Amino acid sequence: MASRVEHPAAGYKKIFETVEELNEPIPAEIKGVIPSWLGGSLLRMGPGLFEVGDEPFHHLFDGQAMIHKFDLKDGQVTYYRKFIKTDAYVRAMTENRIVITEFGTAAYPDPCKNIFSRFFTYFRGIEVTDNCMVNIYPVGEDFYAVTETNFITKVDPDSLETLKRVDLCKYLSVNGLTAHPHIEADGTVYNIGNCFGKNLSLAYNIVKIPPAQKDGSDPLEKSQVVVQLPSSERLKPSYVHSFGMTDNHFVFVEQPVKINLLKFLSAWSVRGATYMDCFESNESMGTWFHLATKDPAEYLSIHKFRTSAFNIFHHINAYEDEGFIVVDLCTWKGHDFVYDYLYLANIKQDWEEVKKAAMRAPQPEVRRYVLPLDIHKEEQGKNLVSLPYTTATAVLNSDGTIWLEPEVLFSGPRQAFEFPQINYSLCSGKKYSFAYGLGLNHFIPDRIVKLNVQTKETLVWQEEDCYPSEPLFVPTPGATEEDDGVLLSIVVKPGAERPGFLLVLDAVKLTELARAEVNINIPVTLHGLYKP
């Protein structure tokens, strides 16, 4: 997948520009042939407003939440989008300024208030944002747009209207949940978030939200913590963006990017502090893997797996095989926090400057780790991994920890395979062959990639001056092959007559089947789902 593609015109800057919402869906012009069985909605979340008045948002994860929808029906395609009417958005629009502190942008007290009310506002602290621009997922029969705080927002997937804000703290002992839950076939949702554990130390709770209830009640009311995992540092939990789940186990990767709790709490009374200011790197801890059984849920404290330092945001898949757990991850080498390089001022620079910044950042790599479940003291010092198809190793040390070395599934200089997707309904938690991802070239999304995790072969879709988003896999009805289906991605082609389009790719060969073009610019989207 290594590529020499350059972007001298810097058209990628367009995907980080503010757009307006639409009053009604607009028709798309279709080129090619969309499979007749493909009927439904592609829903995507991302930032749509990058400044309020004359105040800019500074970080990629600060722009105000916008929900996008491509509807496919009877051979026709329409595009629609609306801002989510969060508290952060409504108050910003009302006051024409940034009112609630975001991930990397601080909110300041209203300059129009007198000195005393400004003083008290300043010491009352920062409000937690509800800017749900990261992902959308179902809970029961409802859909929620989410970020990584304790607030999620119920939305109507048809009209895109904002329905209500929900505080997860009313239902669960968590400070927030990730935007990447695991969802079982019956609709059961599993997720993870940090919490206060024993003796006021930080821990991680894995939670379970049941499927739609026969009595029509809200599944959130019956949600529960199923197992708690300890933090390696008492007051500094690791940043967690996703986790792994097999048929019988949960896999949590504790990375060296830490949230300094004391800094975080003091930031609530220090003017100008943001969430990003509360992150720090532990240069000595490396990375820890934690396991817990699923049913009954129990933390496996005797299994202490360690490896060298890396950042982890997205799990690809995890599965069990012959007494081992295989974990495939999108990693970034080292303890330096990748999000430090995602300020808009960095990624909206001219191409040569973008490349220079990416040279300093942690380098991406797709890795496979293998965790043995059956460990005996007498096997100290030797490789415990006996699976014939991997070079990953696990060695028992004298202190009882197991040191892991990965097999590298993909690596290219400053070429990331990220935002991974699989045939989730068929392969989640199971042995599999194919992963699909967004190719980042020096942090700029410019290709779609299919990775064979068994042979390490890659296929690429790429077009000049095109900037795609996370490709979602939709299986062909009745398919028996893992990759029998299509990939859906929203692509932006700045300067084109119709600069935004829904791309439909054959998932087997990554060849284009169709595109549905609209004469409107579409900003960057992060994650989403396909609703049949």
Secondary structure, 3 states (H helix, E strand, C coil): CCCCCCCCCCHHHHHHCCCCCCCCCEECEEEECCCCCCCEEEEEEEEEECEECCEECCECCCCEEEEEEEEEECCEEEEEEEECCCHHHHHHHHHCCCCCCCCCCCCCCCCCCCHHHHHHHHHHCCCCCCCCCCEEEEECCEEEEECCCCEEEEECCCCCCEEEEEEHHHCCCCCCCCCCCEECCCCCEEEEEEEECHHHCEEEEEEEECCCCCCCCCHHHHCEEEEEEECCCCCCCECCCCCEECCCEEEEEECCEEECHHHHHHHCCCCCCCCHHHEEECCCCCEEEEEEEECCEEECCCCCEEECCEEEEEEEEEEEECCEEEEEEEEEECCCCHHHHCEHHHHCCCHHHHHHHHHHCCCEEEEEEEEECCCCHHHCCCECCCCCCCCCEEEECCCCCEEEECEEEECCCCEEEEEEECCHHHHCCCCCCEEEEEEEECCEEEEEEEEECCCCCEEEECCCCCECCCCEEEECCCCCCCCCEEEEEEEECCCCCCCEEEEEEECCCCCEEEEEEECCCCCCCCEEEEEC
